[in-house]
Structures are given as structure tokens and as C-alpha cells.
């Protein structure tokens, strides 16, 4: 299996966390894959903000590059 180094958002994504303003990512945003977990990729944007994207959302929210 080839290692995935980056993914592209194919839908806009809004991350919300309690007591924090929402973070918006536009369609076409490229996210660098930092690590693979059993159910998701840990990714980062240029902001150095890390979060996970679920494998279940592939082809719905994001696609491999």
C-alpha cells in the first residue's frame, strides 16, 4: 500500500471546538498527512493546526493526492 502524503478537500470543512472560533477550510485546500491511525489521518494545514479526517469521509469530504 502506498503511503499517502497529502489529501485535498473536495467539500468545505468547518472545525468547531468549544470556547474557540470555528476554523474554515475551503474546497481545494491541500492538507499534509502527518500520521495514519487505524480510522483516520492526522493532517495539518499551513496554519500548523493539526486535526484528524476520517477514512469514512474519503470521496465525500476529501480525496488522496
C-alpha positions in Angstrom: 0.0 0.0 0.0 1.4 3.4 -1.0 1.9 5.9 1.8 -0.4 9.0 1.5 1.4 12.3 1.9 -1.4 14.7 1.2 -5.1 15.0 0.7 -7.3 17.6 -0.9 -10.7 18.8 0.4 -13.5 18.2 -2.1 -16.0 19.8 0.3 -15.6 22.9 2.5 -14.8 21.9 6.1 -15.6 23.7 9.3 -13.9 22.6 12.6 -15.6 23.6 15.8 -14.3 23.3 19.3 -15.9 24.5 22.5 -14.7 28.0 23.5 -12.9 28.6 20.2 -13.9 30.3 17.0 -14.6 27.9 14.1 -11.9 27.2 11.6 -12.9 27.2 8.0 -11.2 25.3 5.2 -12.2 25.8 1.6 -12.7 23.2 -1.1 -9.4 22.6 -2.8 -7.3 23.1 0.4 -4.3 20.7 0.5 -3.7 19.1 3.8 -0.4 17.3 4.7 -0.7 13.9 6.2 1.4 13.6 9.4 0.3 10.2 10.7 -2.1 7.4 10.0 -4.3 6.0 12.7 -6.5 2.9 12.5 -9.5 5.0 11.5 -8.2 8.4 10.2 -5.3 10.5 9.0 -3.8 13.2 11.3 -3.4 16.1 9.0 -2.1 19.7 9.1 -2.8 22.9 7.2 -0.4 25.8 6.7 -1.6 27.1 10.0 0.2 24.3 11.8 -3.2 23.3 13.2 -3.5 19.5 13.4 -6.7 17.5 13.2 -8.0 14.1 12.0 -10.0 13.3 9.0 -11.9 10.0 9.0 -11.3 7.3 6.3 -15.1 7.1 6.0 -15.1 10.6 4.5 -12.9 9.7 1.6 -14.6 10.7 -1.7 -17.2 12.6 0.3 -15.1 15.3 2.0 -11.5 14.6 0.8 -9.5 12.7 -1.7 -6.0 11.3 -1.8 -3.3 13.1 -3.8 
